[in-house]
Amino acid sequence: MSLSMAGQNLRESLYMPQLPKGFQQLGPAQRGERVSVGVVRSAAVRGRTDSKGKSKSKRGFYDSVERSYAKKGSYFRRKDDVAKERQQEARIMTRDSTQMRSVGFFRVFGVEVLLESDLGKDYFEVSDAVLESTAVALRCEPGILPRSGLTVLRKSFDARKEPKFVYTVELDIEECLKQNPASSSFLSKLRAKPARLEFSKTPWAPVDVISALARQGESLSTSSSTELEVESSDHLQGPGLEQRGTSDASTTGRRPGQERSKVVVVGSGPAGLFAALVLAESGAKVTLVERGQPVEGRGKDIGALMVRRLLNAESNLCYGEGGAGTWSDGKLTTRIGKNGGSVQAVLATLVRFGAPASILMNGKPHVGTDRLIHILRAFRQHLHSLGVTLLFGTRMDDLIVRDGRVVGIKVSPVTENLESAQATTLEADAVILGVGHSARDVYENLHSHNVLMTPKDFAVGLRVEHPQELINEMQYHKWASEVQRGKGKVPVADYRVAANINAGKSDEDVLSRGCFSFCMCPGGQIVPTSTNESELCINGMSFSKRSSKWANAALVVSVPSEDFEPLISEHGPLAGIAFQRALEREAAILGGGKLVAPAQTIPDFLDDKLSGKELPSSSYRLGVRASPLHELLPSHLTHALKEALVAFDGQLPGFITEHGLLHGIETRTSSPVRIDRDKDTFESVSLPGLFPVGEGAGYAGGIVSAAVDGMHAGFALAKQFNPEFQTAPSDFGLRD
């Protein structure tokens, strides 16, 4: 034994407590690896004494052992557990060991490439720098790994400390051996390490929804390449109704000879579109009802709003094909697990319909409004090929309920003269409701049918706008020049800030409120999301390049149901909507009408001072008006927002500036109500036949989570129609 090893053993015996009987130290944790320190109780171990001879409890003894070993970076477990794991590992590696070492894939996490060495945010191939950094991460000789044996799975930009890109790279063992047989010795020694290196028998290949269903042995629709017969009995007649044919194209979810189940999907947002896609692919006869217009007509209506201030109450930034997310930022980030199979299936489906493949690899995927329009067109064409009847410019007026069950809906075409609109009935075996959180008339209709709904917490606040160059400098410092209005090596800088502020409704009421940024739009603009001129609401959006000179984000404060409790006696579960409406009406008055937004600089808001007439420039195209925004929100929410702004300035020095302009008001961050449903079937717990989905139902927040919710509701309903239909994500190749 060397002197150094002897010295190390002596130090361990002096400073580390003796392990309990039946435990074994497994060695130091790898640098950067999350250390797991755990103790399995042993009945053989009794009380212990400390250095002064006093008795110590078992818990106290174990705590001291855990703390000591945690400081040293070691972990320990029972010897018999370790032995079992090693025996299992040996059996796996021994069984067909030749194959295990010649095929399979390793995923390498945390491969870092400094900014100056990387080819930039839009490059997702294996560059020389990625190749070298992967070799460093695996501790292998340069030149061992061939470029063709590596694939980039994910790429994120990390601006903390020294700016760098962080990659997840997949290594193909078979390809590496084929291109460089000398790598055999190194590859045979690779072993999985938690959060650093992961082995898989199959490559990472996200499966889109259509292909996943086809993998169940069913053929895809062939009608996309043939002319469809349009039967007049399958359609509504009247202005504003886009007519689509029907066909018996898909049979995945029904038995041979079984009559096709009829489903009406209300709303063509992400939840409605993905529910319709799954059900149409599974063989159901689907009718999709949307009060707004297809993206082509919707774009014209939004143009009329921005240029001539003509607000179409039924076709605007909230209503129309794609939902509210179409004319928003097009963010595809989500908090429900970006690597989960369901999320990847949604992203892969968007790629199938024309989204850039980079959204599968980008750490913060984003498509932008301009790209979403093209994706939605392709989505619509595919639904058409499956025989889905698409009814745009068609509003749901009422549910049809018989014997306590929904059996269809009443609809009418959207016209300027509501009295002349002819109502029509759509019979259905099930109604999927994916209307979004702005369809307040739908909530009222549900309430009239005594559909069980629960008030839900949400958030309200103001939207702040800074010059984008200022945000770039805050985040990137000397590297800010690399942004180049979205054309440079680094992404246009964004931010995310949050703080917990004590702000009750009274001095005696102590309530911690979450204050946070929401829907941050780098290189974007502020847009009106009102559905009528008397209620002003705003949001943010970006195009794919994010090349605008402004950055905006909502700064919002959490609103628990206690805040609008006085409204419950009059409005019941819709009290949160009444709370939102009151704020929107006040904002419209402050702006002076015609959807002009009230505005105030951040310092003036903090000082309760009306800003001067010369406000900083704003991206809001309908105009801003200097207004006392400090009087718009309830006082306790204003207090929370002021405290939060100070905290945000601590997180991002320079955030409080005369160049920062607050706009009012942002109220529709999420649905203020949840439509109660069964967690497995997605069916309303109070009204069978009704399936509420997506953000409007209170079960999602954003494009991806809404799409996932609609997709799973489609799976669940297809299962009801045919019990043999497989619904588990794993059955579709979707690994959650």
RARAKA-V840052 format. One line per field, one symbol per residue. phi: phi as a letter, one per 40 degrees, with the letter a starting at -180 (. if undefined). psi: psi as a letter, one per 40 degrees, with the letter a starting at -180 (. if undefined). burial: + if it has 9 or more other C-alpha atoms within 8 Angstrom, else -. Layout:
phi->???
psi->???
burial->???
This chain:
phi->.cccccccccccccbbcccccgbacchccccgcccbbabccbcccbcbbcccgccbcdccccccccccccccgbaaaccccccccccccccccccfcccccbbhabbbcgcbbcdcccchccbbcccdccccccccccfbcdgcccdccbbccaabbbccfcdabbbbbbbcdccccccadccdccccccbcbdgbabcacbccadbcccccccccgbcccbccbbcccbccccbcbicgbccbcbaccbbdbacdgcccccbbbbhbcdcccccccccccchccbbbbbccbddccccccccccccbgccccbaacbbhdggccccbcgcbcabchccccccccccccccdchccccccbccbcabgdccddcccccdcccddccgccbbcgbbccacbbbfgbcbibbbaccbcbccccccbbbcacabcbbcgcbccccdccccccfccbbdbcaabibbbbbcccccdcccbfccdcccffgbccbcdcbaabaabbcaccacccbbcbcbacafcbcfbacbcbcbaccbcababaacccfcccbbbacbbbcbccccbdcccccbgcccccccccccccccccccggfgcccaaccdccccfbccccccdcbccccgbbdacccbccddcccdccccccccccccbdhccacccbcbbbbbbcaccabccaccccgcdcbadgbbcbgcccgbaahccccccccccccdccccccadcccbcdccbgbcc
psi->hiddddddddddddehihiiheihheiiiiheihhhhihhihdehaiiiadeeihiiddddddddddddddefiiiiiddddddddddddddddhfddddeeiihhhhifhhhideeieideheihiddddddddddefiihedhideeihhdihihheibhhihhihhhhhdddddddgdeeddddeehiihhedhhiidiihghhiddddddeeeiiiheedeihihhhdeeiiiiiehhhiiiifdiedeiihehihihhhhhhfaddddddddddddeeihhhhhhdaiidddddddddddddefhhheehaedhiheadedfaefheiieegdeiddddddddddddeeiieeeedhdgihdidddddddddddddddddeehhhgifhhhdiihhhfeiheaihiiihidgddehhiihhiidihhhgeieegdddddddddefhhihiiiaiiaihihihddddddddebeedeedffeeadiihhaihiiihhhgieidehhhhhhhiihfhgifaihihfieidehhiiaiiiidefeieihiihhihigidddfddedddebeeddddddddddddddddeeiffhhiiiidddddefhhiidgiiiieheeiihhigdeediidddddddddddddddddghedhieehhhiiihdfdiheihhhihddeeiheegiehghiaddefeigidddddddddddddddddddhdehhehddeeehh.
burial->-----+----+-+--++-----+++---+---+-+-+----------++------+-+--++-+++-+++--+++++++--+----------+---+--++++++++++++++++--+-++--+-+--+++++++-+------+++--+++++++++-+---+++++++++++++++--+--++--+----+---+++++--+--+++++-+++---+-++-++---+-----+++---++-+++++-++++++------+++++++++++++++++++++++++++++++++++--+--++++++--++++-+++++++++++++++++++++---+-++++++++++++-+++---++++-++++++++++++++++--++++++++++++++++-+++---++++++++++------+----+-++++++++++-+--++++++---+++++++++++++++++++-++++++---+--+-++-+++++++---+++++++-----+-+++++++-++++++++++++-+-+++++++++++++++++++++++++++--++-++--+-+++++++++-++++++-++++-++++++++++++---++---++-+-+-+-+++++++-++--++++++++++++++---+--+++-+++++++++++++++++++--+++++++++++++++++++++++++++++++++++++++-++--+++-+--+++--
